[in-house]
Amino acid sequence: MSQQTDQLISIFEQFRKPGKPSEDLFEAVGREAMKRKIECFVCDGKPVEFVLSAFPAKSPNHTEKTLGPLPDGAEEVALGNFVRFANLCTDAYEPGVVVRVVTDGLVFRDILHLSEQAVTQYHERCVRMAAGTPIKIMTLLDFFHDDLTIETALKSMLDQFGQSEEEINDRIRLEPDTNMLYCGLSRFMQTDIVWPEGLSMSQIRKRAGRVGKQMLMRSEAFSRLITHHYPDAVRLSCHPSTKAGIKYSWQFIPGNIGWNTPWHNVLCVVNGRYTLMRRVDAEEQGFELVYKGDQPYYFRDHPSPETDLV
């Protein structure tokens, strides 16, 4: 059993996102923590469970960041990377794995000024992309009764699993993972939200910090809700982390070394390899926009069959 567990961890290492050497604790403690979790599933002969909170909705900044409100080539390749991971795991361990992607768009919708329709359409298209694979895509509402509204489900989540702002401030100060998440959310909000004209960069940073704090409080409550329902699962993250055993940072795009996410960026095929970047950066470099049907789908550096990998 330990041999199969070690094989699964070796496969996972191909997909984890390494951090700065001074912050990455995977080798020091994270590997052993993951081994204990995976071993429990292997001993019972059950699929190993992985859970990730991600894929909320496309950034509403379609001018600079994304191609539109729907999933495109970036999500297709990112979800395909999960499938590749799952297939390799099944080759090593017959019961395989289950990857639960819990989309968090409904959790942040009001903070990010996203319409319910935009979040729902994004989620439904991701579900169709993952159909027939070991990837199970869920939302906040899947944790509650069918008759609950989004607002009622959100209130119930915060009542049961939320923490006060004082508690969150203490965690930002004392916990490296929480501090990294807060800094990342605040930084994203500086460019994700369309701020009123005339604000200085200092004012934008201050407002983005407040929004980041709101998102962190929601994110932590959502994380506790997920842990409550899947206490034994290996938790994945789209944000930088210490990888000490609580969460493990995931690499969405094969070979992509940055922290860019599919929903904040566009997919580009450059020199035959995938990467993620802002829409405006792809356009400034003169990349060709490729359509799938009527939908703008991804960019490529030149129109050659050899680089058309999507």
N, C-alpha and C positions, 0 to 999 in steps of 0.2 A: 504493500500500500504506500509506504513512504517513497518508493521508487516512482509510482504514478504521480504522487503529489509533487515530487521534485520535477518531474517532466512538465506538469502543468504550470509550475512556477517559472520554469525555464521558458516556456511558451509565452507566459504573461510578460516576461522581461522584454520580449521583442516589441511589445505594445505599450509599455509604461513610458511615461514622460519623465526623464530624469531632471532633477533640479540642480541648483548650485551645490557643489561638493560640500560646502559648509552647512547646508540646510537639508540635504538629502540623507535621510536616516534609513533607507531601505536595507542596505547591507548590514547596518549596525543592529537594527531591531525589527524593521518592517518585514523582512523576508520570513523570519521565524513566526511573527504574528500571523502572516498570511498562511503559512504552512499549517498552523494549528486550525485555522478556519477551514481550509480546503480538506484537511485530513478527516474532519468530521463528516463531510459529504462522502468522501471516498470510502470510509469505513462502513457507511450505510449503503454504498453502491448507488447513490443518488446523483443526479446532475448537480454540479457545483453552481451556486447562485452568485451572480454579480449584479450589483444595483448601481445605477448612475442617475443623478438628477441633472437634466440638461435639456437641450433642444426646446427652449421656451417659445420662440417665434423669431422671425427675421427681424433684425434691427430696423426700426422705422426710418433710419437715415439711408434711403435708397439712392440719394445723390452721391454720397461719398463712400458708403460702405458696401451696400448689397444691391442685388439686381431687381429686387421686388419682394413682395410679402410671402411668396410660396417657397417651399424647399426646392433646391435646384441641384446642380452637380456637386456642390459642396456637401450637402446632406447625403446624396446618393453614395459618394465615395466614403464618407464617414461611417455610414451604416454598413456599407460593404466591408469596412475594416473590422467591425464587430463580427460579421459573418465569417471572415477569414480567420479571426481568432477562434471562434467557436468550432470551425471545421478542423483546425489544427488540434484543438483540445479533444475533440471526438476521436481523432486518429490515435491519440495517446491514451485516452480513457473513454471506454465505450459509452457510458451514460452521458458523457459530454457536459455541456454547461448551458445555463439559461442566463441571458443578459436582460435584465429589466431596465428599460430606460423610462424614467418617470419624468415626463415633460413638465416643466415648472412655469409655463406661460400664464396659467390661471392664477398662480401665486403672486406674480409680479405685474399682472396686466394693468391695474389701475395706477401703479407707481410709474410705469413706463408709458402711460397714455396709449395703450394698445387696445384696439376694439376686440370684443369677444369674438366677432366673426374672423378677424385676422388670426387670433390664437387658435381657434377651432379649425379653420381651414389648414393652417400649418400642421397642426397635430394630425388631422385626418390624412393628409398627404404623406406624412412620415409613416403612419400606420400602413398605408398601401405600399410604400417602398419596402417595408420590413416584412410584408406578408410572406408566409411560407418559410421563414427563417427562425432560428432560435432567439431572435430579438423580440421581446415582448414590450410594447410601448403602452404606457399608462398615463393617467392624469391625476390631479388632486381628487377629482370626483370618484375615482375608483376605490378610494379608501372610505367612502361614506355611502349612506343609503341613496338609492336612485332618485328619491324625491327631493334631495337637498339642492338648493340653488348654489351657485358659485360663492355668493356672499356668505351664505350660511355655513358652507363647508370651510371657507377661509376663517370665519370667526371661530368655528369649532376647533380648527387646527391651532389657532393662536391661543385659545382658552386652555386647551389641553397640553400643548407642547411649547408655547411661547415663553420667552424670558423677558424680564424688565430691561429697560435701556441701561440701568445701572449694572445689571449682571452682564449684559453684552459688552459694556465699556470695560469691565474687569477682564473679560475674556480676550478682548482686543489687546489689552495691555499685557496679559500673562500668557496667552496661548499663541505660539508662532503660527499654527495653521489658521486660526481665526483672524489673526492680524494680517496674514497674507491674503485671505479672502476679502477682508474689508478694503484693503488697499487696492486690490484688483477691481472690485466692484466700483469703488469711487473713481478710479481711473477710467473705466469703461464709460461711466455716466457722463464724463466730460464731453465725449464725442457722440454718444448714442442718443442723447436727448437734444432736440432742437431748442436751444436757449434763446431768450429774447435778444434782439439786436441791442448793441450798446453796452453789454456787460463786459467788464474787464476779465482777463484770465483768472485773476485772483478771486473775483466774485463767482465765476463759473466753478472754480475748484471748491469754494466753500459750499455752494449749493449742491454740487455733485457729491461732496462728502456727506451732506445730510441725506441725500437720496440713497447713497451707498449704505448708510447706517440703517435706513428703513429696509432696504433689500436684505441686508445681513440678518436683521431680526426675523424677517419672513423666511429667509433661507435656512436659518438654524432651526426654526420651528418645523419647517418642512423636512429637514434632515432627521429630526427626532421622531417625526411621524413615520418616516420610511423605516428607520431603525426599529421602531416599535413593531412594525408588521414583518420586517425581514431582519431579525436580530442576528442571524447566523451568516448572512450574505457578506461577501467581500464588497466593500464600498469603493466605488470609483469616483473620480472628481475631474471636472474640466478646468480646475484652477490649480495654481501652484500649491504644493503641500509638502510636509516633511516626509510623508510616506512611512510614518512610524508604526502604522497599523490601524489607524482610524479610517483613513482614506488613502487611495493611491491614484496619483495623477495619470490620466489616460491620454494617449496620442491618437487624435482623431484621424489624421491624414498620414498615410505611410511616408516616413522620411521627413515629415514637416517638423522642424526643430523649434519653431516659435510657439507662443501660447495663443495663437489665433484660433478662433472657433468658427465652425461652419455658418452659424447664424449671424455672425458679425462681419463676415467677409465673403469674398467670391473665390471659387475654385479656379486655379490657373494651371495649365499644363505647360511647363517651361523646360526645355531641353529633355522632353520625354518623361518628366517627373511631375508629380502633383505638388502644389503649394497653395497656401491661402494668403490672400492679401486684400486690402481695401479696393473697392471698385475703382476709385479715382486713381490709385497707383497703377492698376492694370491698364487703365485707359491712357495714362501719361506715358507708359512704356510702349504704347502702340500695339498692344495685344489685340488679337481678333476675337470679337464676341461671337460665340457659337450658340445657336438656338436648338432646342429640342421641341419640335413642333412649332408652336407660336411663342414658346416661353424662352426668354434669354436664360442660358443654362450655365455657361462657364466661359473662360477665356483661354486662348492658347497663343503661344509666341509666334507660330507660323502655321499656315494651313497645309499640313502634311499628314497623310494617313499614319505615318510612323509615330506621331505625337498625339493623335486623336485617341486617347486612352479611355475616355468615358464610355 
